[in-house]
Amino acid sequence: MLHDGIVKRMGRWYKMVESDQAETLMTSSTISFVYPLPIMGLTKFSLLATLMLTAVAVLLECDSFQSRILSRSQFGRLTSLHGCLKVPGTALNGAWPQFWTGSTLGWAGYITVDGITYTFLGNPVVAGAEAAVQKSLEGNFGCIICMRTNLYTMQFTSTQSIFVMTAGPVGINVNFLSPVEPTDLLKQSIPFSYLALSAVSNDGDAEWVSGDDSLTVNWTTTTGNILTHQVMLENQELYTEYSDHIQQGAAYYSTPNASSVTYQTGQDAVVRAQFINNGVLANTEDTNFRAVSDNWPVFAFAHDLGTVSTATTAPVIYTVGHVRDPAIQYIVANDVYQPRSVYFWSAYSSVADLISDFIGDYSTALGRAQVFDQKVQSDASAISSNYAGVVALSVRQAFGALELTLSKNSDGSWNTDDILMFLKEISSDGNVNTVDVIMPAWPILLYTNPTLGKYLLLGLLEYQATGQYPNAWAAHDLGSSYPNATGHNAGNDEAMPLEECGNMLIMTLSYTQKSNDTSLITQYTDLLNQWTGYLVAEALIPANQISTDDFAGALANQTNLAIKGVIGIQAMSVISGILGDAVNQQNYSSIVQSYVPQILNYATSSDGLHLTLNYGNESSWGLSYNLYADKLLGTDVFPESVYDMQTAWYATVVNTYGVPLDTRHTYTKSDWESWTAAIMTNTTTRDMFIDSVYKYAADGESNQPLGDWYETLDGTVYGFRARPVVGGHLALVSAASNSLR
C-alpha cells in the first residue's frame, strides 16, 4: 500500500492509471486490457441473490496502440495509439470513460441483485437503476483517491487497475488488465485487453470507432463458442486520423458463450432498459446501420450467474480490442511506401482465431502480469515507496505509444526478420518515431527489453541510410502524422540538430552495451560517424536552436545541448573502440578531453555554485538532465565535482512541486526531473525530485491522463498528456549494471 500521505489527494494517480498507455487503444498495434475480477464475499447478503452481468461492446479506435496502448494506454491495457481509455478523476461510475483527448468513449456496466439494478461503470441515464458504491480496497499496490467530498478507492499496478464496489449486499471487483509483455513480441503486439468481473452488466457504444460521431458505422454479431460484436466505420480512410482517432479498422468486443449468456445490439436506451427491466438481453440484432450519434447504437452481452452465496464466483471475461491492417506505411528506398502489419498477424490468419486464443490465455496472462508487476514493484521500492508509485503509473502509458510491425516477402508470406516498432508522439504533435520523444522514454525500454529499443531505432537508421534524408544531422522523426512513417525527403522536419545527433548516438551505444549486439553499430557506422562529425563542429558552442524542450523556445549557447553533444562524441569513441577502429576511438576521445574543460569554463557560474542555462548568463540555471547519459553509458566525461555541484544547487531552488526546468519559466518536466534524480550524489536530493513528481501526480488537481509538463508552484498541468515520455520515470531502475547510484 502507498503510505497514508497519498490519501488526501490521489486524483491524478487515479487518472493516470486509467489512461496509461497514452493512446493505446487503437493507433498502435496494442491496446490496454480490462480484466474481470471475482465478486467479494456476500457477508451482508440475506439468503442468496441472483446476479446478472451485462456488457456492451465498445467501439475501439486505434491510432497506434503500442503494447496495447497506443493502443493500450488507458485502462490498464485498454490503450493504444488510438485507443486510450480513462475515467476522469472520479468513481468508476461517476463519469463516462474517455479517450486520452477527453472525448467520450461510451461504456456502461450494470449489475442486478434481487431485482434491483445498479450501475458500476459509466454514467448512463436510464430510469430504474441505482449507482453502485465504490469502496475501500486492500492490496499491496493500493491507493486511495479523495476527490471532492467522496472517498474513492482503486488499486493499480504496472499492468492492472482494480476497483472495488458494492451493489446493495453484493461486493464487486472490477479489474482492467493490460498485459505488458516486453519479452514476447507476439503477445506484446496483440491489440486487445481484458475486463474481468463477476455478475456485472457492462456495455459500450460506437464512439470507440471514430472521433467524428456523425460518421456511419456498420456492425455484426457472430455466435459460437465465443460471442463477438464487431464495429467499424462504413467508409474507411487508410492511414488517417480524425482528432487522433484512427479512421480505419474495426473494434471487437467478445465474451465466452454459454446458455446463461445473452446479447443484443440496438439503441443505448433500449438495450439498457431491456436488461434493467428483464435481467436478460433479447438475442436480437439491430441492422439499421447509422451514424454514431443517431440513436447511439450499443453492443451488449449479459451473463446470468444464477444464485450466489458467500463464495467468490468465477470471473466473467470480456475482451476489447481494435484491429487495422495495414497498420503503418513506411518509406523505403526510392521513395516507395511499404505497408506494414501488426506483428501478431505472423501467427494468426483471422481476428477470430486471435480472440479465441486471447480469451483462453486469460488465466496465464494474469499470472504473467502479476509476476511482472511484482518485479517492477520490488525494483522500484528499493529506491523508495513513492518512486514505486510513480513507476507503476508510468509503465502502461509508456507502452501505449508503441506498435510492433513486420512486412511481407515478395511471395506474400510474413517476413519475421523485418521487425520495426513505431511510436506516436501523443498529444504534442502526432509525429512518428520522434527521436527526442524516444530518448526520454528510453529508460523503460532498457529496463524491460533493450531489443524493443533496437526496433524503434531501426526505422530511423534504415530510412536515413537510403540517402533520401538530405540534412547532415539526424532526422527529428519518421513522419509528421502517425501512422504515416513517410519520411522527410525535403528535409523540412523540425530542426533539432544537436539534440537528435546526440540522442541517436547515445541510444545506439546504450542498446549495444545492454544487449551485447553490435549489429546497429556495424551496419550504420557511416551514419553514426556523420552525426558525430556534426557534433564535433557544433557542440562546443551551440548555435541558436531548440532542444527537445521546444516549447521553451530557441536559445544560443545552451549548456545542456553542449553536454549532450560532447557525450555523444564520446559515445562514438566507445563505438569505434568496440568496432576495432583505434584511430577514431582516440580522435573522438581527445576532442572530448579538449571540449569538456572549455564547456565547464563557459557554463559554470562565477560563484562556482551551478551550471548556467546558457553561456555567460550568470543568473540562469536549468536541469542538467543530459548528464544522465554520461552515467548511463559509463563514459565519465564530466568529473564527479560537477554532479556534486548540481546536487547541492538544486536543493536550494526547489518549489512546492519540484525544481523548474530552467530559469526562463517556473514549469518543469517530470521525465527530466526523474533523469536528474538519477544523477544526484545524495539520497536526500534524489528523493526530493522523486517526491516532487509523486506529489504532482497524486495531488488530485487534474482529471486528465498523466501529463509530463507541469507548474512547480501549484501543480497545474500544461498541454501535454498521456505521452510515452513517462518511460523516463524508470531512469533509476533502468541501468543497475551501469554507474547510476
C-alpha positions in Angstrom: 0.0 0.0 0.0 1.2 3.5 -0.6 1.7 5.4 2.6 -1.1 7.4 4.2 0.1 10.7 2.8 -1.4 9.8 -0.5 -5.0 9.6 0.9 -5.8 13.3 0.7 -5.1 14.0 -3.0 -4.9 11.0 -5.2 -6.9 12.1 -8.2 -4.1 12.4 -10.6 -2.8 9.0 -9.8 -6.2 7.6 -10.5 -6.5 9.3 -13.7 -3.1 8.2 -14.8 -3.6 4.6 -14.2 -6.8 4.8 -16.2 -5.1 6.4 -19.1 -1.8 4.7 -19.1 -0.7 3.9 -22.4 -1.3 7.2 -23.8 -3.2 6.5 -26.8 -3.0 2.9 -26.7 -6.4 1.8 -27.7 -6.2 2.0 -31.4 -3.4 3.7 -33.0 -0.6 1.4 -32.4 -0.7 -2.3 -32.5 -1.6 -3.0 -29.0 -4.3 -1.7 -26.6 -5.0 -1.7 -22.9 -6.8 -4.5 -21.2 -9.7 -4.7 -18.8 -9.9 -7.7 -16.6 -12.8 -9.1 -14.8 -12.4 -9.8 -11.1 -14.4 -12.1 -8.8 -17.0 -10.7 -6.5 -16.2 -10.3 -2.8 -17.9 -12.4 -0.2 -21.6 -11.5 0.4 -21.3 -11.0 4.1 -24.4 -8.9 4.4 -26.5 -10.8 1.9 -29.8 -12.3 3.1 -30.0 -15.8 1.8 -29.0 -15.8 -1.9 -29.0 -13.4 -4.8 -29.5 -13.8 -8.5 -26.9 -11.8 -10.3 -26.9 -10.8 -14.0 -23.9 -9.4 -15.9 -24.4 -7.2 -18.9 -21.7 -5.8 -21.1 -21.9 -3.6 -24.1 -19.1 -3.8 -26.6 -17.1 -0.7 -27.1 -16.2 0.5 -30.5 -12.4 0.9 -30.3 -10.5 3.3 -32.3 -6.8 2.7 -32.5 -4.1 5.1 -33.7 -1.2 3.1 -32.6 -1.7 1.0 -29.7 1.7 0.2 -28.6 1.8 -2.5 -26.1 -1.6 -2.2 -26.3 -2.0 1.1 -25.6 -1.1 3.4 -28.3 -3.3 1.1 -28.5 -3.2 0.3 -24.9 -2.7 3.1 -22.7 -5.6 3.8 -20.8 -7.5 1.3 -18.6 -4.6 -0.9 -17.9 -4.1 -2.0 -21.3 -7.2 -0.5 -22.8 -5.0 1.8 -24.6 -3.3 2.0 -27.9 -2.1 4.8 -30.0 -5.6 5.4 -30.8 -7.4 3.6 -28.0 -6.7 5.1 -24.7 -9.4 4.7 -22.0 -9.6 6.5 -18.7 -12.0 7.5 -16.1 -11.8 11.3 -15.4 -10.8 11.6 -11.8 -14.0 10.2 -10.1 -15.6 6.9 -9.2 -15.8 4.3 -11.9 -19.5 5.0 -12.3 -19.2 8.8 -11.8 -18.4 9.7 -15.4 -18.1 8.2 -18.9 -14.8 6.6 -19.8 -12.8 8.9 -22.1 -10.3 8.8 -24.9 -7.0 10.4 -23.9 -8.0 13.6 -25.7 -11.1 13.9 -23.4 -13.7 12.7 -25.9 -16.3 10.3 -24.5 -16.0 6.5 -25.0 -19.4 5.2 -24.1 -19.1 2.1 -21.9 -21.7 1.3 -19.3 -21.9 -1.5 -16.8 -24.9 -2.8 -14.7 -25.5 -5.4 -12.1 -28.9 -6.7 -11.0 -29.2 -8.1 -7.5 -32.6 -9.4 -6.3 -34.4 -7.4 -8.9 -32.6 -4.2 -8.2 -30.2 -2.9 -10.9 -27.1 -0.8 -10.2 -24.6 0.9 -12.5 -21.0 0.3 -11.8 -19.3 1.6 -15.0 -20.0 4.8 -17.0 -22.7 7.4 -16.4 -25.8 6.3 -18.4 -29.1 8.0 -17.8 -31.7 5.2 -17.8 -34.6 5.0 -15.5 -34.7 2.2 -12.9 -31.0 1.9 -12.0 -29.2 3.0 -8.9 -25.5 3.7 -8.6 -23.2 1.1 -7.0 -20.8 2.5 -4.4 -17.0 2.5 -4.9 -15.4 1.4 -1.6 -12.1 0.7 0.0 -9.7 -1.9 -1.2 -6.8 -3.7 0.5 -3.8 -4.7 -1.5 -0.1 -4.5 -2.0 -0.3 -1.8 -4.6 -3.3 0.1 -3.4 -4.0 3.7 -3.5 -6.9 5.8 -2.2 -8.2 8.7 -4.1 -10.1 11.5 -2.5 -12.0 13.7 -4.9 -14.4 16.4 -3.9 -16.1 15.1 -0.8 -16.2 11.4 -1.6 -13.6 8.7 -0.9 -12.9 6.5 -4.0 -10.6 3.5 -3.9 -8.7 1.8 -6.6 -5.6 -0.4 -6.8 -3.1 -0.1 -9.5 -0.1 -1.9 -10.6 2.1 -1.7 -13.7 -0.5 -3.7 -15.7 -3.8 -3.6 -13.7 -6.4 -1.1 -12.5 -8.7 -2.7 -9.9 -11.9 -1.1 -8.5 -13.9 -2.4 -5.5 -17.6 -1.5 -5.4 -20.8 -2.6 -3.7 -24.2 -3.1 -5.2 -26.6 -3.5 -2.3 -25.4 -6.6 -0.4 -23.0 -7.6 -3.2 -19.4 -6.8 -3.5 -17.9 -6.3 -6.9 -14.3 -6.4 -8.1 -13.6 -4.8 -11.5 -10.2 -5.4 -13.0 -8.9 -3.7 -16.1 -5.8 -5.7 -17.2 -3.4 -4.5 -19.8 -0.7 -7.1 -20.1 2.7 -5.7 -20.7 4.9 -8.5 -22.2 8.0 -6.8 -23.5 10.0 -10.0 -24.0 7.3 -11.7 -26.0 6.8 -9.8 -29.3 3.7 -11.8 -30.3 1.8 -11.2 -27.1 3.1 -7.6 -26.8 1.7 -6.8 -30.3 -1.8 -8.1 -29.6 -4.2 -5.1 -29.6 -6.7 -6.5 -27.0 -7.3 -6.1 -23.3 -9.3 -7.9 -20.7 -12.2 -6.8 -18.4 -12.9 -9.3 -15.7 -15.7 -9.2 -13.2 -18.4 -11.2 -11.5 -22.1 -10.8 -12.2 -21.8 -7.4 -13.7 -23.6 -5.7 -16.6 -21.3 -3.8 -19.0 -21.9 -2.0 -22.2 -20.2 0.2 -24.8 -21.0 2.2 -27.9 -19.8 3.2 -31.3 -17.8 6.2 -30.1 -14.9 3.9 -30.0 -14.5 3.8 -33.8 -14.2 7.4 -34.7 -13.6 10.9 -33.4 -16.5 12.1 -35.6 -19.9 11.0 -34.2 -21.6 12.0 -37.4 -20.0 9.2 -39.5 -21.9 6.0 -40.2 -20.8 2.7 -38.7 -21.6 -0.9 -39.5 -21.6 -3.8 -37.1 -22.1 -7.6 -36.9 -22.5 -10.1 -34.1 -21.0 -13.6 -34.5 -22.1 -16.5 -32.3 -20.4 -19.8 -31.5 -18.1 -20.7 -28.6 -17.3 -17.0 -28.4 -19.7 -14.1 -28.9 -18.2 -11.1 -30.7 -19.6 -7.7 -31.6 -17.6 -6.2 -34.5 -18.0 -2.5 -35.3 -16.4 -0.4 -38.0 -16.8 2.8 -40.0 -18.8 2.3 -43.2 -16.4 4.5 -45.2 -12.8 3.9 -44.0 -9.8 6.1 -44.7 -6.5 4.3 -44.8 -3.7 5.7 -42.5 -6.0 8.6 -41.5 -6.8 10.0 -38.1 -9.6 12.4 -37.0 -9.0 14.1 -33.7 -6.3 11.4 -33.0 -8.9 8.6 -33.6 -7.9 6.2 -36.4 -10.5 6.1 -39.3 -9.6 2.5 -40.3 -10.1 -1.0 -38.9 -12.7 -2.5 -36.6 -13.4 -2.7 -32.9 -14.1 -6.1 -31.4 -15.9 -6.9 -28.1 -16.1 -10.5 -27.1 -17.0 -12.9 -24.3 -17.2 -16.7 -24.0 -20.6 -18.1 -24.9 -22.8 -20.3 -22.7 -26.5 -21.0 -22.1 -26.6 -18.3 -19.5 -25.3 -15.6 -21.9 -27.5 -13.3 -23.9 -26.7 -10.5 -26.3 -28.3 -7.5 -28.1 -27.4 -4.6 -30.4 -29.5 -1.5 -30.6 -30.2 2.0 -29.3 -28.5 2.6 -26.0 -31.6 3.4 -24.0 -33.5 0.4 -25.5 -30.7 -2.1 -24.8 -30.1 -0.9 -21.3 -33.8 -0.8 -20.4 -34.1 -4.4 -21.7 -31.6 -5.5 -19.1 -32.9 -3.3 -16.3 -36.5 -4.5 -16.8 -35.9 -8.1 -17.6 -32.5 -9.2 -16.4 -31.6 -10.6 -19.8 -31.0 -9.4 -23.3 -33.2 -10.2 -26.3 -30.6 -12.0 -28.5 -31.5 -9.6 -31.3 -29.5 -7.5 -33.7 -30.2 -4.0 -34.9 -29.4 -3.9 -38.6 -30.2 -0.2 -39.1 -26.6 1.0 -39.6 -26.3 4.7 -38.9 -24.2 7.5 -37.5 -22.7 7.1 -34.1 -24.8 9.9 -32.7 -28.0 8.7 -34.4 -29.9 6.9 -31.6 -26.5 5.8 -30.2 -26.0 2.2 -31.2 -24.6 0.0 -28.4 -23.4 -3.7 -28.4 -24.2 -5.7 -25.3 -23.7 -9.0 -23.5 -25.4 -10.3 -20.4 -24.3 -13.1 -18.1 -26.7 -14.8 -15.7 -24.7 -16.2 -12.8 -27.6 -17.8 -11.0 -27.6 -17.9 -7.2 -24.6 -16.6 -5.5 -23.5 -17.3 -1.9 -20.6 -16.0 0.1 -18.2 -18.0 -2.1 -16.5 -16.0 -4.7 -17.8 -16.6 -8.2 -15.6 -17.3 -11.2 -14.8 -14.2 -13.1 -16.7 -13.3 -16.3 -14.3 -12.4 -19.0 -14.7 -9.8 -21.7 -12.1 -8.7 -24.2 -12.0 -5.5 -26.2 -9.6 -4.5 -28.9 -9.2 -2.8 -32.2 -7.5 -4.2 -35.4 -6.5 -2.5 -38.5 -4.5 -3.8 -41.4 -2.2 -2.5 -42.8 -1.2 -0.5 -39.7 1.7 1.7 -40.9 3.0 2.9 -44.2 6.8 3.2 -44.1 9.2 4.9 -46.6 11.9 2.6 -48.0 14.4 3.2 -50.8 13.4 5.2 -53.9 10.6 7.0 -52.2 8.5 3.8 -52.1 5.9 3.4 -49.3 5.7 0.0 -47.7 2.6 -1.2 -46.0 3.3 -2.9 -42.7 1.1 -5.0 -40.4 1.0 -5.6 -36.7 3.3 -8.4 -35.7 0.5 -10.7 -34.4 -0.6 -11.4 -38.0 2.5 -13.7 -38.3 0.8 -16.2 -36.0 -2.9 -15.7 -36.8 -4.9 -15.9 -40.1 -8.0 -14.3 -38.7 -9.1 -12.0 -35.9 -11.5 -14.7 -34.6 -8.6 -17.1 -34.0 -6.7 -14.3 -32.2 -9.7 -13.6 -30.0 -10.2 -17.2 -29.2 -6.6 -17.7 -28.1 -6.6 -14.4 -26.2 -9.6 -15.3 -24.2 -8.2 -18.8 -23.5 -5.0 -17.3 -22.3 -6.6 -15.1 -19.6 -5.6 -17.0 -16.5 -2.0 -17.4 -17.6 -1.9 -13.8 -18.8 -3.0 -12.7 -15.4 -0.3 -14.8 -13.8 2.4 -13.3 -16.0 1.1 -9.8 -15.3 1.3 -10.4 -11.6 4.9 -11.6 -11.9 5.8 -8.6 -14.0 4.0 -6.3 -11.5 5.9 -7.7 -8.6 9.3 -7.4 -10.3 8.7 -3.7 -11.1 7.4 -3.1 -7.6 10.3 -4.8 -6.0 12.9 -3.0 -8.1 11.3 0.5 -7.7 10.7 0.0 -4.0 14.4 -0.5 -3.5 14.6 3.3 -4.3 11.6 4.4 -2.3 7.9 3.7 -1.9 7.0 6.9 -3.6 9.2 6.0 -6.6 7.4 2.7 -6.8 4.1 4.5 -7.1 5.4 6.8 -9.9 6.8 3.8 -11.8 3.6 1.8 -11.5 1.7 4.7 -13.0 4.1 5.1 -15.9 4.5 1.6 -17.4 1.3 1.2 -19.4 1.3 4.8 -20.5 4.7 4.4 -22.0 4.0 1.1 -23.7 0.7 2.5 -25.0 2.5 4.5 -27.6 4.3 1.6 -29.3 3.4 -0.7 -32.1 5.3 -3.7 -33.4 5.1 -4.4 -37.1 6.5 -6.5 -39.9 6.4 -6.6 -43.7 5.7 -9.3 -46.2 8.0 -11.1 -48.5 7.5 -11.0 -52.3 5.5 -14.2 -52.2 3.1 -12.8 -49.6 4.5 -14.6 -46.6 5.4 -12.7 -43.4 8.9 -11.5 -43.1 9.6 -12.1 -39.5 13.2 -11.0 -39.9 11.9 -7.5 -40.7 10.6 -6.1 -37.4 10.2 -2.4 -36.8 8.5 -0.7 -33.9 6.7 2.6 -34.2 5.9 5.3 -31.6 3.3 8.0 -31.8 4.2 11.4 -30.2 0.9 11.6 -28.4 -0.7 14.9 -27.6 2.1 17.1 -28.7 2.0 16.8 -32.5 1.5 13.2 -33.6 4.8 12.6 -35.2 6.1 9.1 -35.9 9.2 7.9 -34.0 10.2 11.3 -32.8 13.8 10.9 -31.7 13.6 13.3 -28.8 10.5 11.5 -27.5 12.1 8.1 -27.8 15.1 9.5 -25.9 13.2 10.4 -22.6 11.2 7.2 -22.8 14.4 5.2 -23.4 14.9 4.0 -19.8 11.8 1.9 -19.8 13.0 0.1 -22.9 16.4 -0.6 -21.4 14.8 -1.9 -18.3 12.2 -4.2 -19.8 13.8 -5.3 -23.1 16.5 -3.4 -25.0 15.6 -5.2 -28.2 12.4 -3.1 -28.4 14.7 0.0 -28.4 16.6 -1.5 -31.4 13.3 -1.9 -33.3 12.5 1.7 -32.7 15.9 2.9 -33.9 16.0 0.7 -36.9 13.3 2.5 -38.8 15.1 5.8 -38.4 18.5 4.3 -39.3 17.2 2.4 -42.3 15.5 5.4 -43.7 18.5 7.7 -43.4 20.8 5.1 -44.8 18.9 5.2 -48.1 20.2 8.7 -48.6 16.8 10.2 -49.0 17.0 12.5 -46.0 19.1 15.5 -47.2 20.4 17.0 -43.9 23.8 16.3 -42.4 22.3 15.9 -38.9 19.9 13.2 -37.6 16.3 13.4 -38.6 13.8 14.6 -36.0 11.2 11.9 -36.8 10.0 9.5 -39.4 6.8 11.3 -40.4 4.6 14.2 -39.4 1.4 12.3 -38.8 1.0 8.9 -37.3 0.6 6.2 -38.8 2.4 7.7 -41.8 6.2 7.0 -41.5 6.8 8.6 -44.8 10.0 10.4 -44.0 11.1 14.0 -44.8 12.8 13.8 -48.1 12.7 17.6 -48.4 14.5 17.9 -45.0 11.8 20.1 -43.6 11.2 18.2 -40.3 11.6 20.2 -37.1 15.3 21.0 -36.8 17.0 19.9 -33.6 20.4 19.1 -35.0 22.5 18.8 -31.8 19.6 17.2 -29.9 18.9 14.4 -32.3 22.5 13.6 -33.3 23.4 13.3 -29.6 20.3 11.2 -28.9 20.9 8.7 -31.7 24.5 8.2 -30.7 23.7 7.8 -27.0 20.8 5.4 -27.6 22.7 3.3 -30.1 25.6 2.8 -27.8 23.4 2.1 -24.7 21.5 -0.5 -26.7 24.8 -2.1 -27.7 26.0 -2.2 -24.1 22.8 -3.6 -22.7 22.3 -6.3 -25.4 25.9 -7.1 -26.5 24.5 -6.9 -30.0 26.8 -5.0 -32.3 24.5 -5.1 -35.4 23.5 -1.5 -35.3 26.9 0.0 -34.9 28.3 -2.4 -37.5 25.7 -1.7 -40.2 25.3 2.0 -39.6 28.8 3.1 -38.9 28.9 5.7 -41.6 25.7 7.4 -40.4 27.0 7.4 -36.8 30.3 8.9 -37.9 28.4 11.5 -39.9 26.4 12.6 -36.9 29.5 12.6 -34.7 31.2 14.9 -37.2 28.3 17.4 -36.9 28.7 17.3 -33.1 32.4 17.9 -33.3 31.7 21.0 -35.4 28.8 22.4 -33.4 28.6 21.1 -29.8 31.3 23.2 -28.2 29.5 26.5 -28.9 25.8 25.6 -29.7 24.1 27.8 -32.2 20.7 29.4 -31.7 18.4 26.4 -31.9 15.8 24.4 -30.0 16.2 21.4 -27.8 13.7 18.7 -27.1 12.0 21.3 -24.8 11.0 23.2 -27.9 8.1 24.8 -26.1 10.6 26.9 -24.1 12.0 28.4 -27.3 15.3 28.6 -29.2 18.4 29.7 -27.3 22.1 30.0 -28.3 24.9 28.6 -26.2 22.7 26.1 -24.3 24.8 24.3 -21.7 22.6 21.2 -21.7 23.0 20.8 -25.5 26.7 21.1 -25.2 26.7 18.4 -22.6 24.6 16.1 -24.8 26.9 16.9 -27.8 30.1 16.0 -26.0 28.7 12.8 -24.5 27.5 11.9 -28.0 31.1 12.3 -29.3 32.4 10.2 -26.5 29.7 7.6 -27.3 31.2 7.3 -30.8 34.6 7.0 -29.4 33.4 3.9 -27.4 31.6 2.6 -30.5 34.8 3.0 -32.6 36.7 1.0 -29.9 34.1 -1.8 -30.0 34.5 -1.9 -33.8 38.3 -2.0 -33.6 38.7 1.4 -35.1 41.5 2.7 -32.8 42.1 5.8 -34.9 38.6 7.2 -34.5 38.4 6.0 -30.9 41.4 8.1 -30.0 40.5 11.0 -32.1 37.0 11.4 -30.7 38.2 10.9 -27.2 40.9 13.6 -27.5 38.3 16.0 -28.8 36.1 15.3 -25.8 39.0 15.9 -23.4 39.6 19.2 -25.1 35.9 20.3 -25.1 34.9 19.4 -21.5 37.1 21.9 -19.7 36.1 24.6 -22.1 32.4 23.9 -21.6 32.7 24.0 -17.9 34.6 27.2 -18.1 31.9 28.8 -20.3 29.0 27.3 -18.3 29.9 27.4 -14.6 28.6 30.5 -12.7 31.3 32.8 -11.4 30.5 31.9 -7.8 31.0 28.2 -8.7 27.6 27.2 -7.4 25.9 25.8 -10.5 26.0 25.4 -14.3 24.2 28.1 -16.2 21.3 27.6 -18.6 23.5 29.2 -21.4 27.0 30.5 -21.5 27.6 33.9 -19.9 24.1 34.2 -18.4 25.3 34.3 -14.7 21.8 34.2 -13.1 20.5 31.4 -15.2 20.4 27.7 -14.5 18.4 24.6 -15.6 18.0 20.9 -15.1 21.2 19.3 -16.4 19.4 16.1 -17.2 21.6 15.3 -20.1 24.3 14.3 -17.6 22.3 11.2 -17.1 23.7 9.8 -20.4 27.2 10.1 -19.0 26.3 7.8 -16.1 24.1 5.5 -18.2 27.0 4.9 -20.7 29.7 4.9 -18.0 31.7 7.3 -20.1 32.8 9.5 -17.2 33.0 12.6 -19.5 32.3 15.0 -16.7 34.1 15.0 -13.3 32.2 14.0 -10.1 32.6 17.5 -8.9 30.0 18.7 -11.5 27.4 16.2 -10.1 28.1 17.3 -6.5 27.8 21.0 -7.5 24.4 20.4 -9.2 23.1 18.3 -6.4 23.9 21.0 -3.9 22.3 23.7 -6.1 19.0 22.0 -6.8 18.3 21.6 -3.1 18.2 25.4 -2.9 15.8 26.1 -5.7 13.0 23.6 -5.3 9.4 24.9 -5.4 6.3 23.2 -3.9 6.0 20.7 -6.8 9.6 20.4 -7.9 12.6 22.1 -9.5 11.8 24.3 -12.6 13.1 23.1 -15.9 15.1 26.3 -16.2 15.1 30.0 -15.1 13.0 31.1 -18.1 9.8 29.7 -16.5 8.7 28.0 -13.3 7.3 24.9 -15.1 9.1 21.6 -15.2 9.0 18.2 -16.8 8.5 15.0 -14.8 10.7 12.9 -17.1 13.6 15.2 -16.8 13.2 15.5 -13.0 13.5 11.7 -12.9 16.6 11.7 -15.0 18.1 14.4 -12.8 17.2 12.4 -9.7 19.2 9.5 -11.1 22.4 11.6 -11.1 22.2 13.2 -7.7 25.0 12.3 -5.4 23.0 12.1 -2.2 19.7 10.3 -1.5 18.2 13.4 0.1 18.2 15.4 -3.1 17.4 12.4 -5.2 14.3 11.7 -3.1 13.4 15.4 -3.3 13.0 15.1 -7.0 11.1 11.8 -6.8 8.8 13.1 -4.1 8.0 16.2 -6.2 6.9 14.1 -9.1 4.9 11.9 -6.8 3.2 14.9 -5.1 2.3 16.3 -8.5 0.8 13.0 -9.7 -1.1 12.4 -6.5 -2.5 15.9 -5.7 -6.0 15.4 -7.2 -5.9 18.7 -9.0 -6.3 17.3 -12.6 -8.6 14.8 -14.1 -6.7 14.3 -17.4 -4.2 11.5 -18.2 -0.9 12.0 -16.6 1.0 14.9 -18.1 4.7 15.3 -18.0 4.8 19.1 -18.3 3.5 21.0 -15.2 3.8 24.0 -13.0 6.1 23.7 -10.0 4.4 26.4 -8.0 0.9 24.8 -7.9 1.0 21.6 -9.8 -1.1 22.9 -12.8 -0.8 20.7 -15.8 0.3 22.2 -19.1 -0.7 21.0 -22.6 0.9 17.5 -22.6 -1.0 14.4 -21.6 -0.7 10.6 -21.9 2.7 10.8 -23.5 5.2 7.9 -23.6 8.0 10.0 -22.2 6.9 8.9 -18.8 9.1 5.9 -19.6 11.8 8.2 -18.4 10.4 7.9 -14.8 12.2 4.5 -14.8 15.6 6.2 -15.1 16.7 5.0 -11.7 15.9 1.3 -12.3 17.0 1.1 -15.9 20.7 0.9 -15.5 21.5 -1.1 -12.4 24.6 -2.6 -14.2 25.9 0.9 -15.1 27.3 3.6 -12.8 24.0 5.1 -11.7 23.5 5.2 -8.0 
